[in-house]
Amino acid sequence: MFRIRFHGRGGQGMKTASRVLGSAFFLSGYEAQDAPRYGAERRGAPTFAYVRAARAPIFERGVIRSPDLVIVADDTLPSVPAAGVMQGVSARTLMLIHSNESAEAWKHRLNLSGRVLILPTIGETAEEIGLPLVGSVSAGAAARLVGVIERDALVEAVRREIAPFGDSVARENERLAVEAYERMAEHAGTVVEGGEVEAKDYTAPSWIDVPFEEAPVSAPAMYAGATSVRVKTGAWRTMRPVVEEARCNRCWWICSTYCPDSAISVSADNKPIIDYDHCKGCMICVAICPSHAIEAVPERAAESAESEAP
């Protein structure tokens, strides 16, 4: 079975890459499985997609942890642990990196014993063409590296997957996919299928038992100050949260728990007390108070009121 991972950032078309390659495998007579996986839902966040392909039905599910081929669309990702680029990479894994640096530099930088190939980055951007081209480029390179996908199958797969974006976009993606396919000609077939993953060899993770600390009350709230006692960050404030006691429900835990600087403590009778020396004025407490008992008051107005108070 072929196991392939595409790594990139949101907006670079890793989902497109997996769909194109999965379709190309299917058109070549393979069973195929492709799926994207997202982290933070924002443009530029690390994301990846994976493809499995085999002549027989595929029963594996989930993230590929022993890849035969890893394609990295953004060369800043290998150094980001959360991106998971290096997960499961072994001496038999081929890594293809979109980069303008040499393969030797990357082998040294990542301390890799396996093979590394470089695919120069493309200049076009998603804004210029309306679709991230790097996805089709990555799929085209992968199709040649596995050595079992013909050029015509790749072209048809690109047409099927990119057609909804319009003819001009489809043609440009097709051109670049074929260009990447031809660029990898000398390395055709260098990615070989990995063996079956046996469930009987599965090793359960080692768990660390953390004993429960005895406490009279257990609640998801911490009251220790998050900022230095001596650094009075309240001077940063332009708006001051003021509790209107008549409207306060004495629910005691909401405002104190959500305060990011633990600047709100609670008295014995469940009254919230704000530490103005360290309250930075983020107004989160104002936003989350169910009874709207906390009011945002301009700092200068609050200071004037204090000075006029008897």
C-alpha positions, 0 to 999 in steps of 0.5 A, a space after each residue: 500500500 502507498 501511504 502519502 502525506 501532503 503538508 502545507 499551510 491553509 490556503 495552499 491546496 493540500 486538500 486539492 493535492 490529496 483529491 487529485 492524487 487520489 483520483 489519479 490512483 483510482 483512474 489507474 486501477 487502485 483503491 484510493 483513500 484521501 482526506 484532509 486534516 485541519 488544525 486552526 481554521 485560518 489561512 496560513 495555519 499548518 494543515 495536511 492531507 493524506 492518501 492511501 492507495 492499494 490494489 486491494 480494499 483498504 481497511 486502514 483508517 486515520 492519520 498516516 503514521 508511517 509514510 512512504 512519501 512526505 511532500 512539504 509545500 512550505 519549507 518553514 513547516 519542518 521546524 514547527 512541531 505542531 505541523 507533524 511533518 517529521 512524524 513517522 519519517 524513517 530511512 525508507 521515507 522519501 521527502 519532497 520539499 518545495 524549496 529553493 535550498 538544496 537537498 543536502 542542506 535539508 538532509 543536514 538541517 533535519 538530520 535525515 538518513 532517508 532521501 530528500 528531493 527538491 521541487 523549486 517553489 512556484 511564483 504564482 499565488 492564489 490571489 493571481 489565479 484564484 486557486 492555490 496551484 501548489 496543490 496540483 504541483 504537489 500531486 503531479 510530482 507525487 504521481 510520477 514518484 510512485 511510478 504507477 500513474 500515467 500522465 493521462 490519468 493525472 491530467 484527467 484527475 486534475 480536470 475532474 477536481 479543478 473543473 468547478 473553478 473554471 476552464 482557465 484555472 483548470 488549464 493552468 493547474 493541468 499545465 503545472 501538474 504535468 510540468 512537475 510530473 515531468 520534472 520528477 521523471 528521473 526519480 519515477 518509481 522511487 517511492 515503494 509501497 509500505 508493508 501492512 500495519 499489524 494491529 497486534 504490534 500496537 503498543 499502548 501509550 504509557 500513561 502517567 497517573 497524577 494523584 488527586 490532591 486533597 482539597 475541600 473544594 474542587 473547581 475549575 478556578 485558579 485565584 493565584 495572580 498571573 502577573 508579578 505582584 510588584 508590576 502594577 499592570 493596572 496602569 495599562 488600563 483605559 477602561 475600568 470594570 466596575 461591579 454594580 452590586 445590586 445587579 450581581 447574582 453572586 454566582 462567584 465563579 464566572 468572572 473570577 474564572 474567566 479573568 485571564 490575569 486572575 485579577 478578580 477574587 471572591 469574598 466569603 459571601 461570593 462577592 467579586 473583588 477586582 484587583 485594580 492594581 493588576 486588572 489590565 482592562 481587557 473587559 472580558 468580565 464585562 462581556 461574560 457576566 450573565 446579569 450584566 452587573 459589570 460595567 465598563 467605565 472610562 478610567 479617568 471618569 472612575 478616577 474622578 469619581 474616586 477623588 470626589 467620594 467622601 
